[in-house]
Amino acid sequence: MSTNENLMQMYYAMQPDALRRTADEGETLLEGIRKALKGLQIQKVFLLGIGSSFHSARLAEHAFRELSGLPVESVTPETADVRIKEMNQQTLVIAISQSGTSSNTLSAVKRIKMQQASPVFTVTQGLSSPIAAASDAIIPLCIPDEKAGPKTMGVIATVCSLLLIAAAIRGDTDACTALLSDFRAEADAMEANVPAARDWALSLKDTLAAESAWMVVGQRAAFAPAGECALKLIETVRRIVTCMELEEAVHGPAASFIAHPALMVLHLPWDDAVRPEALCSLCEARGGHAYRIGLDKNAPSAQGKSITLQYACPRLAILELLLPAQAVSAWIAPLMGIDLDKHDSDSFSRILAGHLDE
């Protein structure tokens, strides 16, 4: 495993390569997607997943809508059951499961197919998996097998694959070519951000390891990566973590900081910064720690509990906001005595994980 202490650290470092691999295989992927779309008259899209797969859907949702020109909605399997009456042959359901073994997602796909509600595509690594077998078309993830429990590389690859589907739906060849170019440009920015976020987390290791609870906040489009960041912290540092959109967080925020949770605020450069900064200042005034995660076009830089990372393309910028929480997960959790490569195998954990036995 070279110099990495755990699998997550290795896959974390491979995320720029996930962007490049998808770009390199993009024309082949687009050819398969176009073939699968042939004859379909898609008017609406549901992105179906759970856990990091659901958060991947939410990360892609805004750009998917922009690229495809269609209404798109991210749903969990439970929500899909409620919405199934709205599905028809002009509705495309894209099931997302990196392993292809999510039992809840599989059940939802089977119910959709049983009612002949909508065509179902699957984005997965599990080409022979039960979910893939139940689907009408498979869009493979162009990455090595990610064996770590907390996903990083797979999230990046999934978002890219979803955007390729969106571009193919629109049918604009130039847009597809530009998207592949965007993947490569964002990979270059991420190449610099990956070590910067890791070094930032390690510079704060004692403070980060001592945090007893977290609140992760994102504004507008940054709410999507906030959800995935919160999930990563739950999976790894194993503390109580809440995730809120800024509008939700600013309602009665003073009471939220009585227990001194650590605050992580994700911010995109084109959004208003006044209220996020006021929230951080309030947290600090109440004795808590505020970690500010931002983006700009310059080389990554860090100062204290704040880090600003580089982005190349606005529609992919939110992927860079994932890196600091991933770095905390991969490097700080082991310092807390948590073995990220150890998987709970008792019957309760297997049931709660919601995955079929492989």
Secondary structure, 3 states (H helix, E strand, C coil): CCCCCCHHHHHHHCHHHHHHHHHHCHHHHHHHHHHHHCCCCCCEEEEECCCHHHHHHHHHHHHHHHHHCCCEEEECHHHHHHHHHHCCCCEEEEEECCCCCEHHHHHHHHHHHHCCCCCEEEEECCCCCHHHHCCCEEEECCCCCCCCCCCCHHHHHHHHHHHHHHHHHHCCHHHHHHHHHHHHHHHHHHHHHHHHHHHHHHHCHHHHHHCCEEEEEECHHHHHHHHHHHHHHHHHCCCEEEEEEHHHHCCCHHHHCCCCCEEEEECCCCCCCHHHHHHHHHHHHCCCCEEEEEEECCCCEEECCEEEEECCCHHHHHHHHHHHHHHHHHHHHHHCCCCCCCCCCCHHHHHHHCECCC
